Amino acid sequence: EFNMLDKELNSLFTLAKIEFPIPIPGSGNKMNIMDMTVPYQFDSKGNILFARNKDYEIKVFNLEGKNIRTIKKDYKPIKITQEDIDEMLERIPSNAGGINTREMFEFPDNFPPFQNFVLDELDRIYARTYVKGKNEGEYVVDIFDADGIFISQLVTKADFRVWEKNKVYSVEENFDGYRILKVYQAAWEK
């Protein structure tokens, strides 16, 4: 369950529930690795932007738990290839306590509509999709205004994590395969 909690950690409301079998070794149960992706952000008013990532849909909840807006966009599903699966499995430890953890996961036929999203100071939304750019490591980012209206796209290697004071913080891989934090200066043309 994804719950909003008060300062005493009491549940105020539930945003979503996810049910999946627990992948106990030898049980045959597997977990859909894409169900683990549940992006969320807070806007400048304290609203929660939350996505289950099954459809191209970002729900906006106020602090009372009311769904005040839903942002939707049509998209063309992207097939997950064996190469994609192998690349994702490489990032998962293969042996934890004598258990082959990679055998505990299954993959859907298609990627979710987007990987994650962040907001800038003006509550514009930047959703990093699985649509690949021309160069290795590039992905298409869909941009929505504060009202959830689609306004543009950009192609970038940057994996936006935080956008603050016209700086974008991104986690990226360098040439040696190490994950590094990069900071970009960002500005909108007037």
Residue pairs with C-beta under 8 A, 6 or more apart in sequence:
1 14
1 16
1 17
1 18
2 14
2 15
2 16
2 17
2 18
2 38
2 40
2 50
3 11
3 12
3 13
3 14
3 15
4 11
4 12
4 13
4 14
4 15
4 48
4 61
4 63
4 65
5 11
5 12
6 12
12 65
13 61
13 64
13 65
14 65
15 40
15 48
15 50
15 59
15 61
15 65
16 38
16 50
16 52
18 35
18 38
18 52
20 31
20 32
20 35
21 27
21 29
21 30
21 31
22 29
22 31
23 29
23 30
23 31
23 104
23 105
25 99
25 100
25 103
25 104
30 103
30 104
30 105
30 106
31 104
31 105
31 106
32 105
32 106
32 107
32 108
33 88
33 105
33 106
33 107
34 53
34 107
34 108
34 111
34 112
37 53
37 112
37 115
37 116
38 50
38 51
38 52
38 53
39 50
39 51
39 53
39 114
39 115
39 116
39 117
40 48
40 49
40 50
40 51
41 48
41 49
41 117
41 118
41 119
41 125
42 48
42 49
42 119
43 49
43 60
43 119
43 123
43 146
44 119
44 121
44 123
45 123
46 62
46 63
47 60
47 61
47 62
47 63
47 68
48 60
48 61
49 58
49 59
49 60
49 71
49 117
49 119
49 125
50 58
50 59
50 60
50 61
51 57
51 58
51 59
51 114
51 117
53 112
53 113
53 114
54 112
55 72
55 113
56 72
56 73
56 74
56 75
56 113
56 114
57 70
57 71
57 72
57 113
58 70
58 71
58 117
58 125
58 127
58 148
59 67
59 69
59 70
59 71
60 67
60 68
60 69
60 70
60 71
60 148
61 67
61 68
62 68
69 147
69 148
70 148
71 125
71 144
71 148
73 113
73 142
73 144
73 150
75 113
75 129
77 109
77 110
77 111
77 113
78 110
78 111
78 130
78 131
79 109
79 110
79 111
80 107
80 108
80 109
80 110
80 111
84 111
85 107
88 107
89 102
89 105
92 101
92 102
92 105
93 101
94 100
94 101
94 102
95 101
111 130
112 130
113 127
113 129
113 130
114 127
114 128
114 129
114 130
114 142
115 128
115 129
115 130
115 139
115 159
116 127
116 128
116 159
116 160
116 161
117 125
117 126
117 127
117 128
118 125
118 126
118 160
118 161
118 162
118 163
119 125
119 126
119 163
120 126
120 163
120 186
121 163
121 164
121 165
121 166
122 146
123 146
124 143
124 144
124 145
124 146
124 151
125 142
125 143
125 144
125 148
126 141
126 142
126 143
126 160
126 163
127 141
127 142
127 143
127 144
128 139
128 140
128 141
128 159
128 160
129 139
129 140
129 141
129 142
130 139
131 139
131 140
132 138
132 139
132 140
133 139
133 140
133 155
133 156
133 157
134 155
135 157
137 157
137 172
137 173
138 155
138 156
138 157
139 155
139 156
139 157
139 159
140 153
140 154
140 155
141 153
141 154
141 155
141 156
141 160
142 150
142 153
143 150
143 151
143 152
143 153
143 154
144 150
144 151
145 151
157 172
158 168
158 170
158 172
158 182
158 184
159 170
159 171
159 172
160 168
160 169
160 170
161 169
161 170
161 171
162 168
162 169
163 169
163 186
166 185
166 186
166 187
167 183
167 184
167 185
167 186
168 183
168 184
168 186
169 181
169 182
169 183
170 181
170 182
170 183
170 184
171 179
171 180
171 181
171 182
172 179
172 180
172 182
173 179
173 180
174 180
